[in-house]
């Protein structure tokens, strides 16, 4: 990439955030996080699906991006040990 004479070119690459997993916890209650809210300045908050829904309007006002992985909840089948049913 050639820059105009006297101009400097700055190239930045954005790393993709990893998906949330069982070790990611809600900043409000400590349950498993399914929603990542990125704020200005590179800060982030993690929320369980319940707290993300409860604060959604306010979060949308301040977030630079919101990643919602709560669809994982519907995709995970409930299981019970033999004899528990």
C-alpha positions as CSV (number, residue, x, y, z in Angstrom):
1,X,0.0,0.0,0.0
2,X,1.6,3.2,-1.1
3,X,1.0,6.4,0.9
4,X,0.9,9.8,-0.6
5,X,4.1,11.7,-0.2
6,X,4.5,12.9,3.4
7,X,1.6,10.8,4.6
8,X,1.8,7.9,7.0
9,X,-0.4,4.8,6.6
10,X,-1.6,3.1,9.7
11,X,-3.0,-0.5,9.3
12,X,-4.8,-2.1,12.2
13,X,-6.1,-5.6,12.3
14,X,-9.0,-6.6,14.5
15,X,-8.8,-9.9,16.2
16,X,-12.1,-11.8,16.3
17,X,-13.3,-12.4,19.9
18,X,-13.5,-16.0,20.9
19,X,-17.0,-17.4,21.6
20,X,-18.2,-17.4,25.2
21,X,-17.7,-20.6,27.1
22,X,-18.6,-22.0,30.5
23,X,-15.8,-20.1,32.3
24,X,-17.2,-16.7,31.2
25,X,-19.4,-15.5,34.0
26,X,-22.1,-12.8,34.2
27,X,-20.7,-9.6,35.8
28,X,-24.1,-9.1,37.5
29,X,-24.8,-12.5,39.1
30,X,-22.0,-14.9,38.3
31,X,-24.1,-17.2,36.1
32,X,-22.7,-18.4,32.8
33,X,-22.4,-15.5,30.4
34,X,-24.1,-15.6,27.0
35,X,-23.9,-12.0,26.0
36,X,-20.7,-9.8,25.5
37,X,-21.2,-6.1,25.5
38,X,-18.3,-4.0,24.2
39,X,-18.0,-0.4,25.4
40,X,-16.0,2.5,24.1
41,X,-12.4,2.3,25.1
42,X,-12.2,-1.4,24.6
43,X,-14.0,-2.3,27.9
44,X,-16.4,-5.2,27.9
45,X,-19.2,-6.6,30.1
46,X,-20.5,-10.1,30.2
47,X,-24.1,-11.0,31.1
48,X,-26.2,-14.0,31.5
49,X,-29.3,-14.0,29.2
50,X,-31.6,-12.9,32.0
51,X,-29.5,-9.8,32.9
52,X,-28.8,-8.9,29.3
53,X,-32.6,-8.8,28.6
54,X,-33.2,-6.9,31.8
55,X,-30.7,-4.1,30.9
56,X,-31.0,-4.3,27.1
57,X,-32.3,-0.8,26.4
58,X,-29.5,0.9,28.5
59,X,-26.8,-1.4,27.1
60,X,-27.8,-0.6,23.5
61,X,-27.4,3.1,24.3
62,X,-23.8,2.8,25.4
63,X,-22.4,-0.3,23.6
64,X,-20.2,-0.2,20.6
65,X,-21.2,-3.9,19.9
66,X,-23.3,-6.6,21.5
67,X,-22.6,-10.3,20.8
68,X,-25.6,-12.5,21.9
69,X,-24.9,-16.2,22.1
70,X,-28.0,-17.0,24.1
71,X,-29.2,-19.2,21.2
72,X,-26.9,-21.8,22.7
73,X,-29.4,-22.2,25.5
74,X,-32.1,-23.6,23.2
75,X,-29.5,-25.8,21.4
76,X,-28.4,-27.6,24.6
77,X,-30.6,-30.5,25.4
78,X,-31.6,-31.1,29.0
79,X,-30.2,-34.4,30.4
80,X,-30.9,-36.4,33.5
81,X,-29.0,-39.3,35.0
82,X,-30.6,-42.7,34.8
83,X,-33.3,-43.1,37.4
84,X,-33.8,-39.4,37.9
85,X,-36.9,-39.0,35.9
